[in-house]
Amino acid sequence: MRQASAMGWPMWKLGLVLYPFATGAVAINLFMLGLLGPAIGIPALPPVTALLLSLPLGVPATWASALWVRRLIAAAER
């Protein structure tokens, strides 16, 4: 039986697993950044808006984290 490895997992499978986590991290960071808005004279970013904005912005974050995880697993297998 073939041993599962990072190179055996296609990028889209890693993306499916990591998307909720990466998108959640983007949402939290957007919300925290939005809290700084009143300090510079713009309205604060509501949580729902941060969540909605994080859905498309989570895709590049997921891609970056999937690359990172693949490199970590490859290094651990050496």
N, CA, C and O atoms as a GROMACS GRO file, in nm:
protein
  312
    1MET      N    1   0.084  -0.118   0.000
    1MET     CA    2   0.000   0.000   0.000
    1MET      C    3   0.089   0.125   0.000
    1MET      O    4   0.192   0.129   0.067
    2ARG      N    5   0.049   0.223  -0.074
    2ARG     CA    6   0.128   0.345  -0.088
    2ARG      C    7   0.116   0.432   0.037
    2ARG      O    8   0.007   0.448   0.092
    3GLN      N    9   0.226   0.486   0.080
    3GLN     CA   10   0.227   0.572   0.198
    3GLN      C   11   0.181   0.712   0.158
    3GLN      O   12   0.225   0.766   0.057
    4ALA      N   13   0.092   0.772   0.237
    4ALA     CA   14   0.043   0.908   0.209
    4ALA      C   15   0.153   1.009   0.237
    4ALA      O   16   0.220   1.002   0.340
    5SER      N   17   0.172   1.101   0.144
    5SER     CA   18   0.272   1.206   0.163
    5SER      C   19   0.217   1.337   0.112
    5SER      O   20   0.111   1.341   0.049
    6ALA      N   21   0.289   1.444   0.139
    6ALA     CA   22   0.245   1.576   0.096
    6ALA      C   23   0.241   1.585  -0.055
    6ALA      O   24   0.152   1.650  -0.110
    7MET      N   25   0.336   1.522  -0.122
    7MET     CA   26   0.337   1.528  -0.268
    7MET      C   27   0.225   1.443  -0.326
    7MET      O   28   0.187   1.464  -0.441
    8GLY      N   29   0.172   1.348  -0.250
    8GLY     CA   30   0.060   1.267  -0.295
    8GLY      C   31  -0.072   1.343  -0.289
    8GLY      O   32  -0.166   1.309  -0.360
    9TRP      N   33  -0.078   1.444  -0.207
    9TRP     CA   34  -0.199   1.524  -0.197
    9TRP      C   35  -0.197   1.634  -0.301
    9TRP      O   36  -0.103   1.714  -0.303
   10PRO      N   37  -0.296   1.640  -0.388
   10PRO     CA   38  -0.301   1.753  -0.481
   10PRO      C   39  -0.330   1.883  -0.405
   10PRO      O   40  -0.383   1.883  -0.294
   11MET      N   41  -0.292   1.992  -0.468
   11MET     CA   42  -0.308   2.122  -0.404
   11MET      C   43  -0.455   2.151  -0.372
   11MET      O   44  -0.484   2.215  -0.270
   12TRP      N   45  -0.547   2.106  -0.456
   12TRP     CA   46  -0.688   2.136  -0.432
   12TRP      C   47  -0.740   2.062  -0.308
   12TRP      O   48  -0.828   2.113  -0.239
   13LYS      N   49  -0.688   1.944  -0.280
   13LYS     CA   50  -0.731   1.872  -0.158
   13LYS      C   51  -0.680   1.943  -0.034
   13LYS      O   52  -0.754   1.959   0.064
   14LEU      N   53  -0.555   1.985  -0.037
   14LEU     CA   54  -0.502   2.062   0.076
   14LEU      C   55  -0.582   2.191   0.093
   14LEU      O   56  -0.610   2.233   0.204
   15GLY      N   57  -0.617   2.252  -0.020
   15GLY     CA   58  -0.696   2.375  -0.015
   15GLY      C   59  -0.831   2.355   0.048
   15GLY      O   60  -0.877   2.438   0.127
   16LEU      N   61  -0.896   2.244   0.015
   16LEU     CA   62  -1.028   2.216   0.074
   16LEU      C   63  -1.019   2.199   0.225
   16LEU      O   64  -1.107   2.242   0.299
   17VAL      N   65  -0.912   2.135   0.270
   17VAL     CA   66  -0.895   2.113   0.413
   17VAL      C   67  -0.860   2.243   0.485
   17VAL      O   68  -0.909   2.269   0.595
   18LEU      N   69  -0.777   2.325   0.423
   18LEU     CA   70  -0.727   2.445   0.489
   18LEU      C   71  -0.814   2.569   0.470
   18LEU      O   72  -0.800   2.666   0.544
   19TYR      N   73  -0.906   2.567   0.372
   19TYR     CA   74  -0.984   2.688   0.342
   19TYR      C   75  -1.060   2.743   0.462
   19TYR      O   76  -1.054   2.864   0.486
   20PRO      N   77  -1.131   2.662   0.540
   20PRO     CA   78  -1.203   2.721   0.655
   20PRO      C   79  -1.111   2.790   0.756
   20PRO      O   80  -1.146   2.893   0.812
   21PHE      N   81  -0.994   2.732   0.778
   21PHE     CA   82  -0.901   2.790   0.874
   21PHE      C   83  -0.838   2.919   0.822
   21PHE      O   84  -0.826   3.018   0.895
   22ALA      N   85  -0.797   2.917   0.696
   22ALA     CA   86  -0.736   3.036   0.638
   22ALA      C   87  -0.837   3.149   0.627
   22ALA      O   88  -0.805   3.265   0.654
   23THR      N   89  -0.959   3.117   0.588
   23THR     CA   90  -1.063   3.218   0.575
   23THR      C   91  -1.100   3.276   0.712
   23THR      O   92  -1.125   3.396   0.724
   24GLY      N   93  -1.104   3.192   0.812
   24GLY     CA   94  -1.130   3.241   0.948
   24GLY      C   95  -1.021   3.335   0.996
   24GLY      O   96  -1.049   3.436   1.060
   25ALA      N   97  -0.896   3.302   0.966
   25ALA     CA   98  -0.785   3.390   1.004
   25ALA      C   99  -0.794   3.523   0.931
   25ALA      O  100  -0.768   3.628   0.990
   26VAL      N  101  -0.830   3.519   0.803
   26VAL     CA  102  -0.846   3.644   0.727
   26VAL      C  103  -0.959   3.727   0.786
   26VAL      O  104  -0.946   3.849   0.799
   27ALA      N  105  -1.071   3.663   0.822
   27ALA     CA  106  -1.185   3.736   0.879
   27ALA      C  107  -1.146   3.804   1.010
   27ALA      O  108  -1.181   3.920   1.033
   28ILE      N  109  -1.075   3.734   1.096
   28ILE     CA  110  -1.033   3.792   1.224
   28ILE      C  111  -0.940   3.911   1.201
   28ILE      O  112  -0.955   4.015   1.264
   29ASN      N  113  -0.845   3.893   1.109
   29ASN     CA  114  -0.751   4.002   1.082
   29ASN      C  115  -0.821   4.123   1.020
   29ASN      O  116  -0.789   4.237   1.054
   30LEU      N  117  -0.917   4.100   0.930
   30LEU     CA  118  -0.992   4.211   0.872
   30LEU      C  119  -1.073   4.285   0.978
   30LEU      O  120  -1.077   4.408   0.980
   31PHE      N  121  -1.136   4.209   1.066
   31PHE     CA  122  -1.216   4.272   1.172
   31PHE      C  123  -1.128   4.355   1.264
   31PHE      O  124  -1.163   4.468   1.299
   32MET      N  125  -1.012   4.300   1.304
   32MET     CA  126  -0.921   4.375   1.390
   32MET      C  127  -0.869   4.500   1.320
   32MET      O  128  -0.856   4.606   1.381
   33LEU      N  129  -0.839   4.487   1.192
   33LEU     CA  130  -0.796   4.603   1.114
   33LEU      C  131  -0.909   4.705   1.105
   33LEU      O  132  -0.886   4.825   1.110
   34GLY      N  133  -1.033   4.655   1.090
   34GLY     CA  134  -1.148   4.744   1.084
   34GLY      C  135  -1.174   4.819   1.214
   34GLY      O  136  -1.233   4.927   1.213
   35LEU      N  137  -1.130   4.763   1.324
   35LEU     CA  138  -1.145   4.833   1.452
   35LEU      C  139  -1.055   4.956   1.461
   35LEU      O  140  -1.080   5.046   1.540
   36LEU      N  141  -0.952   4.959   1.379
   36LEU     CA  142  -0.864   5.076   1.376
   36LEU      C  143  -0.922   5.190   1.292
   36LEU      O  144  -0.872   5.302   1.296
   37GLY      N  145  -1.027   5.161   1.216
   37GLY     CA  146  -1.088   5.262   1.129
   37GLY      C  147  -1.122   5.392   1.198
   37GLY      O  148  -1.085   5.498   1.147
   38PRO      N  149  -1.191   5.390   1.312
   38PRO     CA  150  -1.225   5.516   1.378
   38PRO      C  151  -1.103   5.600   1.419
   38PRO      O  152  -1.114   5.722   1.432
   39ALA      N  153  -0.990   5.537   1.437
   39ALA     CA  154  -0.870   5.611   1.475
   39ALA      C  155  -0.819   5.698   1.360
   39ALA      O  156  -0.752   5.798   1.382
   40ILE      N  157  -0.852   5.658   1.237
   40ILE     CA  158  -0.806   5.736   1.122
   40ILE      C  159  -0.922   5.806   1.051
   40ILE      O  160  -0.906   5.860   0.942
   41GLY      N  161  -1.039   5.804   1.114
   41GLY     CA  162  -1.151   5.881   1.063
   41GLY      C  163  -1.246   5.808   0.970
   41GLY      O  164  -1.331   5.872   0.908
   42ILE      N  165  -1.236   5.676   0.957
   42ILE     CA  166  -1.332   5.602   0.877
   42ILE      C  167  -1.416   5.515   0.970
   42ILE      O  168  -1.372   5.485   1.081
   43PRO      N  169  -1.535   5.474   0.928
   43PRO     CA  170  -1.618   5.393   1.018
   43PRO      C  171  -1.558   5.253   1.041
   43PRO      O  172  -1.482   5.202   0.959
   44ALA      N  173  -1.593   5.196   1.154
   44ALA     CA  174  -1.544   5.062   1.188
   44ALA      C  175  -1.605   4.960   1.094
   44ALA      O  176  -1.715   4.979   1.041
   45LEU      N  177  -1.534   4.851   1.072
   45LEU     CA  178  -1.580   4.743   0.985
   45LEU      C  179  -1.663   4.646   1.068
   45LEU      O  180  -1.611   4.586   1.163
   46PRO      N  181  -1.790   4.629   1.034
   46PRO     CA  182  -1.874   4.536   1.110
   46PRO      C  183  -1.827   4.391   1.091
   46PRO      O  184  -1.765   4.359   0.990
   47PRO      N  185  -1.855   4.305   1.187
   47PRO     CA  186  -1.810   4.165   1.178
   47PRO      C  187  -1.865   4.092   1.056
   47PRO      O  188  -1.793   4.014   0.993
   48VAL      N  189  -1.991   4.116   1.022
   48VAL     CA  190  -2.050   4.047   0.907
   48VAL      C  191  -1.980   4.089   0.778
   48VAL      O  192  -1.957   4.006   0.690
   49THR      N  193  -1.946   4.215   0.766
   49THR     CA  194  -1.874   4.262   0.648
   49THR      C  195  -1.736   4.199   0.641
   49THR      O  196  -1.690   4.162   0.533
   50ALA      N  197  -1.670   4.188   0.754
   50ALA     CA  198  -1.538   4.123   0.757
   50ALA      C  199  -1.550   3.977   0.713
   50ALA      O  200  -1.464   3.927   0.641
   51LEU      N  201  -1.656   3.909   0.757
   51LEU     CA  202  -1.677   3.770   0.716
   51LEU      C  203  -1.702   3.759   0.566
   51LEU      O  204  -1.646   3.672   0.499
   52LEU      N  205  -1.784   3.847   0.513
   52LEU     CA  206  -1.814   3.843   0.370
   52LEU      C  207  -1.691   3.876   0.285
   52LEU      O  208  -1.670   3.815   0.180
   53LEU      N  209  -1.613   3.970   0.330
   53LEU     CA  210  -1.490   4.004   0.257
   53LEU      C  211  -1.386   3.892   0.265
   53LEU      O  212  -1.304   3.877   0.175
   54SER      N  213  -1.390   3.816   0.372
   54SER     CA  214  -1.291   3.710   0.390
   54SER      C  215  -1.315   3.590   0.298
   54SER      O  216  -1.223   3.512   0.274
   55LEU      N  217  -1.437   3.574   0.248
   55LEU     CA  218  -1.465   3.458   0.162
   55LEU      C  219  -1.380   3.458   0.036
   55LEU      O  220  -1.315   3.357   0.008
   56PRO      N  221  -1.376   3.567  -0.042
   56PRO     CA  222  -1.286   3.564  -0.158
   56PRO      C  223  -1.138   3.582  -0.121
   56PRO      O  224  -1.050   3.528  -0.187
   57LEU      N  225  -1.112   3.658  -0.015
   57LEU     CA  226  -0.972   3.680   0.025
   57LEU      C  227  -0.911   3.556   0.090
   57LEU      O  228  -0.789   3.548   0.104
   58GLY      N  229  -0.994   3.462   0.129
   58GLY     CA  230  -0.944   3.338   0.186
   58GLY      C  231  -0.878   3.247   0.084
   58GLY      O  232  -0.799   3.160   0.121
   59VAL      N  233  -0.910   3.266  -0.044
   59VAL     CA  234  -0.854   3.179  -0.148
   59VAL      C  235  -0.702   3.196  -0.160
   59VAL      O  236  -0.630   3.097  -0.154
   60PRO      N  237  -0.650   3.319  -0.176
   60PRO     CA  238  -0.503   3.329  -0.181
   60PRO      C  239  -0.435   3.291  -0.049
   60PRO      O  240  -0.323   3.240  -0.049
   61ALA      N  241  -0.501   3.316   0.062
   61ALA     CA  242  -0.445   3.276   0.191
   61ALA      C  243  -0.439   3.125   0.201
   61ALA      O  244  -0.344   3.069   0.257
   62THR      N  245  -0.540   3.057   0.148
   62THR     CA  246  -0.542   2.911   0.148
   62THR      C  247  -0.431   2.856   0.060
   62THR      O  248  -0.364   2.760   0.097
   63TRP      N  249  -0.412   2.916  -0.057
   63TRP     CA  250  -0.308   2.871  -0.148
   63TRP      C  251  -0.171   2.884  -0.081
   63TRP      O  252  -0.088   2.793  -0.088
   64ALA      N  253  -0.148   2.997  -0.016
   64ALA     CA  254  -0.020   3.019   0.051
   64ALA      C  255   0.001   2.920   0.166
   64ALA      O  256   0.111   2.869   0.184
   65SER      N  257  -0.103   2.894   0.242
   65SER     CA  258  -0.088   2.802   0.354
   65SER      C  259  -0.073   2.657   0.305
   65SER      O  260  -0.004   2.578   0.369
   66ALA      N  261  -0.135   2.623   0.193
   66ALA     CA  262  -0.119   2.488   0.137
   66ALA      C  263   0.024   2.467   0.089
   66ALA      O  264   0.081   2.360   0.109
   67LEU      N  265   0.083   2.569   0.027
   67LEU     CA  266   0.224   2.560  -0.013
   67LEU      C  267   0.314   2.542   0.109
   67LEU      O  268   0.407   2.461   0.108
   68TRP      N  269   0.285   2.618   0.213
   68TRP     CA  270   0.364   2.610   0.336
   68TRP      C  271   0.354   2.471   0.398
   68TRP      O  272   0.455   2.414   0.440
   69VAL      N  273   0.233   2.416   0.405
   69VAL     CA  274   0.213   2.283   0.464
   69VAL      C  275   0.284   2.176   0.381
   69VAL      O  276   0.346   2.086   0.436
   70ARG      N  277   0.277   2.187   0.247
   70ARG     CA  278   0.348   2.091   0.162
   70ARG      C  279   0.497   2.095   0.188
   70ARG      O  280   0.561   1.990   0.195
   71ARG      N  281   0.554   2.213   0.203
   71ARG     CA  282   0.698   2.224   0.230
   71ARG      C  283   0.733   2.167   0.368
   71ARG      O  284   0.836   2.100   0.383
   72LEU      N  285   0.647   2.193   0.467
   72LEU     CA  286   0.673   2.138   0.600
   72LEU      C  287   0.671   1.987   0.602
   72LEU      O  288   0.757   1.924   0.664
   73ILE      N  289   0.574   1.928   0.534
   73ILE     CA  290   0.563   1.781   0.530
   73ILE      C  291   0.679   1.722   0.453
   73ILE      O  292   0.736   1.620   0.493
   74ALA      N  293   0.715   1.785   0.342
   74ALA     CA  294   0.828   1.736   0.264
   74ALA      C  295   0.957   1.742   0.346
   74ALA      O  296   1.039   1.650   0.340
   75ALA      N  297   0.975   1.848   0.423
   75ALA     CA  298   1.094   1.858   0.508
   75ALA      C  299   1.092   1.754   0.619
   75ALA      O  300   1.197   1.701   0.656
   76ALA      N  301   0.976   1.724   0.673
   76ALA     CA  302   0.965   1.626   0.780
   76ALA      C  303   0.990   1.484   0.728
   76ALA      O  304   1.037   1.397   0.802
   77GLU      N  305   0.958   1.460   0.601
   77GLU     CA  306   0.978   1.327   0.546
   77GLU      C  307   1.124   1.300   0.512
   77GLU      O  308   1.164   1.184   0.500
   78ARG      N  309   1.203   1.405   0.496
   78ARG     CA  310   1.346   1.384   0.463
   78ARG      C  311   1.423   1.333   0.580
   78ARG      O  312   1.543   1.310   0.570
   0.00000   0.00000   0.00000
